[in-house]
């Protein structure tokens, strides 16, 4: 397989640094560009980070973006013009922004996932099955824990799991979304899906979906110990995306979950 010329955005961030580390040990990729939202006056390896510009991304075959929505749309605007593929791990998009990503996907192949982990995507799949099977007799809620540096809440993964619940019930996720709590010791079930986010220490990520009928509780959960699983998942997605036509894809497509 010919090496994929890779551009990594947000190169000074936690995921950016992890992506660089993982790329150096993956023979399928060659880093040709690194970007940040400010001027960086030092090289990382043999590459001097730049800003998000056409010139910076010119040599890349594919861009991996784990940043913030504002940066993601800077990248997509350039990528669409240069016909570059994009893997998006950024979270915190509004419904309007999600629709805008769909418009860009008509021009270029885009893979977007709130979480690149195999385990998390399997958990979402199981959540959807459970929601469908249990029906309306069970109420549900989503709990997640992340490190103290994470700004958005609920996490993109928690929202993915919420969507899994709504998809199982064949209902619109945004109409089914309930209250969003932060750092609560406990939180209630509701007729809608409630979320609770805990921010502490350096936790990589823990997610839990619970279903309750009042007589029994069913729990599905996942715990991540190493940030490398996200970068490895992103690279799996990147290799898969190289042969795809313009469109919006997900890790579910990559993993062939029906």
Beta strands, then each sheet from edge to edge (+ up, - down):
strand 1: 4-8
strand 2: 29-34
strand 3: 43-44
strand 4: 47-48
strand 5: 62-65
strand 6: 85-88
strand 7: 109-112
strand 8: 139-146
strand 9: 177-182
strand 10: 193-199
strand 11: 205-212
strand 12: 217-224
strand 13: 247-249
sheet 1: 2+ 1+ 5+ 6+ 7+ 13+
sheet 2: 3+ 4-
sheet 3: 9+ 10+ 8+ 11- 12+
end
